[in-house]
Amino acid sequence: MIAHIDGIVSEKNPDGVVVDCGGVGYELLCSASTLAACPALGKSVKLCAYLAVREDAMELYGFISREEKKMFMRLIGVSGIGPKSALGILGVLSVHDLSVALVTGDAAALARAPGIGKKTAQRLVLELKDKVSSEELTGAGAQTFMPPAQSAQAEAIEALMALGYPSSEAAKAVSQVGGAAGTTNEIVFAALKRLGGGL
C-alpha cells in the first residue's frame, strides 16, 4: 500500500498532478481543492495517497491532508459512490463543510457535486451522518481559515456531543439557532433549550 508521495510537482492538469520522486513520475488523481492547494511546478509537495486496483486498471489518488483521504475512504465505502464521484464531492465541499452537511442532513449541499443526485445525496447522509468525528466538525487540523462565527457553531456542536447528544441532533439544534446567538456558550445554551423542548 502506498501511504504518501513526497517529491517535486512536474505536471499539473485538470484531473490531477504528476509528482517526480527520484526520477519516477507518479500520476495522482486529485480533487479540485487538492489541486488548488498544490504548489507550482518545480516545487516540493507531499500528498497522502490511495491506490485503487481494479480488474482493468490501477489508479493512484492524491490528497492534500489525512483528513481529506479519510473522508474519501468513507465516501467510497457507500454503495454507488466510486473514487471519481468522491473526488467530485471533495472538490465542491471542504472536509469540514461536508461533515456539517452530513450530520445536519443537508442533502442539497451534497447534490451540488457533479454526478450526485438527490437520492444518492440522501443515501450518503443516511450512511455517514453518525461516522463524522468531532474533529471534522470543528475543523481541527484544517488548513483553511475558519471564520469566528462558524468556529463558534462548530465548538457548540462539539460541546453538545460531549454532553452526550448524537452528532446529528447537536448539529441540527445549532443550525436551528443560526445567528440568534453569538458566542459558543450562548449557542450551546440556546441549542440546549431547543433540545430540551424536543425541537
Backbone hydrogen bonds in HBPLUS format (Angstrom, degrees):
<---DONOR---> <-ACCEPTOR-->    atom                        ^
c    i                          cat <-CA-CA->   ^        H-A-AA   ^      H-
h    n   atom  resd res      DA  || num        DHA   H-A  angle D-A-AA Bond
n    s   type  num  typ     dist DA aas  dist angle  dist       angle   num
A0049-ALA N   A0003-ALA O   2.89 MM  46  5.25 160.0  1.93 129.1 126.3     1
A0005-ILE N   A0047-LEU O   2.80 MM  42  5.31 157.4  1.85 155.1 162.8     2
A0047-LEU N   A0005-ILE O   2.87 MM  42  5.31 159.3  1.91 154.7 157.3     3
A0007-GLY N   A0045-VAL O   2.97 MM  38  5.65 160.2  2.01 166.2 169.7     4
A0045-VAL N   A0007-GLY O   2.77 MM  38  5.65 154.2  1.84 158.2 164.2     5
A0008-ILE N   A0020-ASP O   2.98 MM  12  5.03 162.1  2.01 136.5 138.7     6
A0020-ASP N   A0008-ILE O   2.71 MM  12  5.03 164.4  1.73 155.1 152.4     7
A0009-VAL N   A0043-LYS O   2.89 MM  34  5.73 167.8  1.90 164.7 163.6     8
A0042-GLY N   A0009-VAL O   2.75 MM  33  5.37 175.5  1.75 157.4 157.9     9
A0010-SER N   A0018-VAL O   2.86 MM   8  5.61 165.2  1.88 158.1 162.4    10
A0011-GLU N   A0018-VAL O   3.39 MM   7  4.90 151.5  2.48 133.6 131.8    11
A0018-VAL N   A0011-GLU O   2.97 MM   7  4.90 159.4  2.01 131.4 132.0    12
A0013-ASN N   A0016-GLY O   2.89 MM   3  5.45 166.5  1.91 172.0 168.1    13
A0016-GLY N   A0013-ASN O   3.27 MM   3  5.45 141.6  2.42 105.5 115.7    14
A0030-CYS N   A0015-ASP O   2.93 MM  15  6.15 165.6  1.95 144.3 148.0    15
A0017-VAL N   A0028-LEU O   2.97 MM  11  5.47 145.8  2.09 152.2 159.4    16
A0028-LEU N   A0017-VAL O   2.79 MM  11  5.47 170.6  1.80 171.3 174.1    17
A0019-VAL N   A0026-TYR O   2.86 MM   7  5.17 160.1  1.89 144.1 145.4    18
A0026-TYR N   A0019-VAL O   2.83 MM   7  5.17 171.1  1.84 142.2 143.0    19
A0021-CYS N   A0024-VAL O   2.79 MM   3  5.22 172.5  1.79 149.7 148.9    20
A0024-VAL N   A0021-CYS O   3.19 MM   3  5.22 162.1  2.22 106.3 111.6    21
A0029-LEU N   A0060-LEU O   2.81 MM  31  6.25 160.8  1.85 154.1 154.6    22
A0062-GLY N   A0029-LEU O   2.85 MM  33  5.89 160.7  1.89 145.8 150.4    23
A0035-LEU N   A0031-SER O   2.98 MM   4  6.27 163.2  2.01 154.2 159.2    24
A0036-ALA N   A0032-ALA O   2.97 MM   4  6.14 154.3  2.04 142.5 149.2    25
A0037-ALA N   A0033-SER O   3.11 MM   4  6.28 139.2  2.29 135.2 145.6    26
A0037-ALA N   A0034-THR O   3.10 MM   3  5.04 123.8  2.43  93.1 107.8    27
A0038-CYS N   A0034-THR O   2.96 MM   4  6.15 124.6  2.28 144.1 158.5    28
A0038-CYS N   A0035-LEU O   3.25 MM   3  5.19 142.4  2.40  95.3 105.7    29
A0043-LYS N   A0040-ALA O   3.13 MM   3  5.75 154.9  2.20 138.9 140.3    30
A0048-CYS N   A0063-PHE O   2.91 MM  15  4.99 146.8  2.02 157.3 152.2    31
A0063-PHE N   A0048-CYS O   2.84 MM  15  4.99 146.2  1.95 143.8 147.7    32
A0050-TYR N   A0061-TYR O   2.92 MM  11  5.11 143.4  2.06 140.5 147.9    33
A0061-TYR N   A0050-TYR O   2.81 MM  11  5.11 164.9  1.83 149.4 154.7    34
A0052-ALA N   A0059-GLU O   2.76 MM   7  5.19 166.4  1.78 168.0 165.7    35
A0059-GLU N   A0052-ALA O   2.89 MM   7  5.19 161.6  1.93 150.6 155.8    36
A0054-ARG N   A0057-ALA O   2.76 MM   3  5.18 164.9  1.79 176.1 178.2    37
A0069-LYS N   A0065-SER O   3.23 MM   4  6.56 161.1  2.27 145.5 150.2    38
A0070-LYS N   A0066-ARG O   2.85 MM   4  6.06 159.2  1.90 150.6 156.7    39
A0071-MET N   A0067-GLU O   3.01 MM   4  6.24 158.0  2.06 146.6 151.9    40
A0072-PHE N   A0068-GLU O   2.89 MM   4  6.10 154.3  1.96 147.6 155.4    41
A0073-MET N   A0069-LYS O   2.94 MM   4  6.20 161.0  1.97 155.1 158.5    42
A0074-ARG N   A0070-LYS O   3.11 MM   4  6.35 148.4  2.21 140.2 148.9    43
A0075-LEU N   A0071-MET O   2.89 MM   4  6.15 155.4  1.95 150.0 156.6    44
A0076-ILE N   A0072-PHE O   3.01 MM   4  6.31 164.9  2.03 158.7 161.1    45
A0077-GLY N   A0074-ARG O   3.22 MM   3  5.24 145.1  2.35  97.1 107.3    46
A0078-VAL N   A0075-LEU O   3.04 MM   3  5.62 166.3  2.06 116.9 121.1    47
A0081-ILE N   A0078-VAL O   3.06 MM   3  5.70 158.5  2.11 144.6 144.4    48
A0086-ALA N   A0082-GLY O   2.98 MM   4  6.23 157.5  2.03 155.5 162.6    49
A0087-LEU N   A0083-PRO O   2.94 MM   4  6.22 155.1  2.00 148.6 154.9    50
A0088-GLY N   A0084-LYS O   2.98 MM   4  6.20 148.6  2.08 140.1 149.0    51
A0089-ILE N   A0085-SER O   3.00 MM   4  6.34 150.9  2.08 148.1 155.0    52
A0090-LEU N   A0086-ALA O   3.02 MM   4  6.29 164.7  2.04 151.4 155.2    53
A0091-GLY N   A0087-LEU O   2.87 MM   4  5.99 126.2  2.16 138.7 153.0    54
A0092-VAL N   A0089-ILE O   3.10 MM   3  5.31 141.6  2.25 101.9 112.5    55
A0093-LEU N   A0089-ILE O   2.93 MM   4  6.13 161.4  1.97 158.2 163.7    56
A0098-LEU N   A0094-SER O   2.80 MM   4  5.90 161.0  1.84 156.6 162.5    57
A0099-SER N   A0095-VAL O   2.93 MM   4  6.02 152.6  2.01 141.7 149.2    58
A0100-VAL N   A0096-HIS O   2.99 MM   4  6.31 160.5  2.03 154.1 158.5    59
A0101-ALA N   A0097-ASP O   2.93 MM   4  6.12 157.9  1.97 145.1 151.6    60
A0102-LEU N   A0098-LEU O   2.94 MM   4  6.15 151.6  2.02 147.2 154.4    61
A0103-VAL N   A0099-SER O   3.10 MM   4  6.40 167.4  2.12 154.5 156.3    62
A0104-THR N   A0100-VAL O   2.98 MM   4  5.99 146.5  2.09 147.9 156.8    63
A0106-ASP N   A0101-ALA O   2.80 MM   5  4.70 145.4  1.92 145.4 150.3    64
A0105-GLY N   A0102-LEU O   3.30 MM   3  5.21 151.6  2.39  95.8 104.1    65
A0107-ALA N   A0105-GLY O   2.91 MM   2  5.69 128.7  2.18 109.9  94.4    66
A0109-ALA N   A0106-ASP O   3.23 MM   3  5.66 132.9  2.46 105.9 115.9    67
A0111-ALA N   A0107-ALA O   2.91 MM   4  6.13 147.1  2.01 148.8 158.6    68
A0112-ARG N   A0109-ALA O   3.26 MM   3  5.53 159.2  2.30 103.7 109.9    69
A0113-ALA N   A0110-LEU O   3.16 MM   3  5.95 166.0  2.18 119.7 123.7    70
A0116-ILE N   A0113-ALA O   3.23 MM   3  5.64 158.8  2.28 135.8 133.9    71
A0121-ALA N   A0117-GLY O   2.93 MM   4  6.10 159.0  1.97 151.6 158.0    72
A0122-GLN N   A0118-LYS O   2.97 MM   4  6.22 154.7  2.03 147.3 154.0    73
A0123-ARG N   A0119-LYS O   2.98 MM   4  6.24 147.9  2.08 142.2 151.0    74
A0124-LEU N   A0120-THR O   2.94 MM   4  6.24 152.9  2.02 149.1 156.3    75
A0125-VAL N   A0121-ALA O   3.09 MM   4  6.40 159.0  2.14 148.6 153.4    76
A0126-LEU N   A0122-GLN O   2.99 MM   4  6.19 163.7  2.02 147.3 151.8    77
A0127-GLU N   A0123-ARG O   2.96 MM   4  6.11 160.1  2.00 152.2 156.5    78
A0128-LEU N   A0124-LEU O   2.91 MM   4  5.81 148.0  2.01 148.7 156.7    79
A0129-LYS N   A0125-VAL O   3.04 MM   4  5.29 147.6  2.15 143.5 144.7    80
A0131-LYS N   A0128-LEU O   2.95 MM   3  5.16 161.4  1.99 113.7 119.6    81
A0137-LEU N   A0133-SER O   3.18 MM   4  6.54 150.1  2.27 144.6 153.1    82
A0138-THR N   A0134-SER O   2.92 MM   4  6.12 152.6  1.99 148.7 155.5    83
A0139-GLY N   A0135-GLU O   2.95 MM   4  5.89 120.0  2.32 133.0 147.3    84
A0140-ALA N   A0135-GLU O   2.91 MM   5  4.99 136.2  2.11 147.2 152.4    85
A0142-ALA N   A0139-GLY O   2.93 MM   3  5.25 159.0  1.98 134.0 134.4    86
A0151-SER N   A0147-PRO O   2.90 MM   4  6.12 156.0  1.95 155.1 163.2    87
A0152-ALA N   A0148-PRO O   2.86 MM   4  6.09 153.8  1.92 151.2 157.4    88
A0153-GLN N   A0149-ALA O   3.13 MM   4  6.41 155.5  2.19 144.6 150.5    89
A0154-ALA N   A0150-GLN O   2.94 MM   4  6.21 159.4  1.98 149.2 155.1    90
A0155-GLU N   A0151-SER O   2.85 MM   4  6.07 157.0  1.90 150.9 157.2    91
A0156-ALA N   A0152-ALA O   2.96 MM   4  6.11 146.0  2.07 139.6 149.1    92
A0157-ILE N   A0153-GLN O   2.98 MM   4  6.32 152.7  2.06 148.5 155.2    93
A0158-GLU N   A0154-ALA O   3.05 MM   4  6.36 159.7  2.09 147.2 152.4    94
A0159-ALA N   A0155-GLU O   2.90 MM   4  6.14 152.2  1.98 144.5 152.3    95
A0160-LEU N   A0156-ALA O   2.97 MM   4  6.22 158.9  2.02 150.9 155.8    96
A0161-MET N   A0157-ILE O   2.95 MM   4  6.21 153.2  2.02 148.2 156.0    97
A0162-ALA N   A0158-GLU O   2.94 MM   4  6.20 145.8  2.06 142.5 151.9    98
A0163-LEU N   A0159-ALA O   3.12 MM   4  6.43 129.6  2.39 135.7 148.8    99
A0163-LEU N   A0160-LEU O   3.08 MM   3  5.00 132.1  2.32  92.2 105.6   100
A0165-TYR N   A0160-LEU O   3.14 MM   5  5.74 159.8  2.18 150.6 144.5   101
A0164-GLY N   A0161-MET O   2.97 MM   3  5.13 156.7  2.03 103.5 110.3   102
A0170-ALA N   A0166-PRO O   2.95 MM   4  6.16 167.0  1.97 162.7 166.9   103
A0171-ALA N   A0167-SER O   2.94 MM   4  6.01 166.4  1.96 148.8 152.7   104
A0172-LYS N   A0168-SER O   3.02 MM   4  6.09 153.1  2.10 139.6 147.4   105
A0173-ALA N   A0169-GLU O   2.98 MM   4  6.14 162.6  2.01 150.0 154.2   106
A0174-VAL N   A0170-ALA O   3.04 MM   4  6.26 162.0  2.07 150.2 155.1   107
A0175-SER N   A0171-ALA O   2.92 MM   4  6.06 156.6  1.98 145.7 152.4   108
A0176-GLN N   A0172-LYS O   2.98 MM   4  6.19 143.9  2.12 144.0 153.5   109
A0177-VAL N   A0173-ALA O   3.13 MM   4  6.42 143.8  2.26 142.2 151.3   110
A0178-GLY N   A0174-VAL O   3.10 MM   4  6.42 153.4  2.17 146.0 152.9   111
A0180-ALA N   A0177-VAL O   3.04 MM   3  5.64 159.6  2.08 136.1 139.9   112
A0187-ILE N   A0183-THR O   2.94 MM   4  6.22 158.8  1.99 153.6 159.5   113
A0188-VAL N   A0184-THR O   2.88 MM   4  6.13 162.4  1.91 154.6 159.5   114
A0189-PHE N   A0185-ASN O   2.91 MM   4  6.08 162.8  1.94 148.2 153.1   115
A0190-ALA N   A0186-GLU O   2.94 MM   4  6.12 164.7  1.96 148.2 152.4   116
A0191-ALA N   A0187-ILE O   2.83 MM   4  5.96 156.7  1.88 149.5 156.6   117
A0192-LEU N   A0188-VAL O   2.83 MM   4  5.99 155.3  1.89 150.1 156.8   118
A0193-LYS N   A0189-PHE O   3.13 MM   4  6.40 148.8  2.23 143.2 150.9   119
A0194-ARG N   A0190-ALA O   3.22 MM   4  6.57 149.4  2.32 140.4 147.9   120
A0195-LEU N   A0191-ALA O   2.84 MM   4  6.15 161.5  1.87 153.8 159.5   121
A0196-GLY N   A0192-LEU O   2.75 MM   4  5.85 155.2  1.81 146.8 153.9   122
A0197-GLY N   A0193-LYS O   3.01 MM   4  6.09 134.2  2.23 131.6 143.4   123
A0197-GLY N   A0194-ARG O   3.13 MM   3  5.02 125.0  2.45  90.1 104.7   124
A0199-LEU N   A0194-ARG O   2.91 MM   5  5.18 160.8  1.95 157.9 153.7   125
A0198-GLY N   A0195-LEU O   3.14 MM   3  5.08 157.7  2.19  98.8 105.4   126
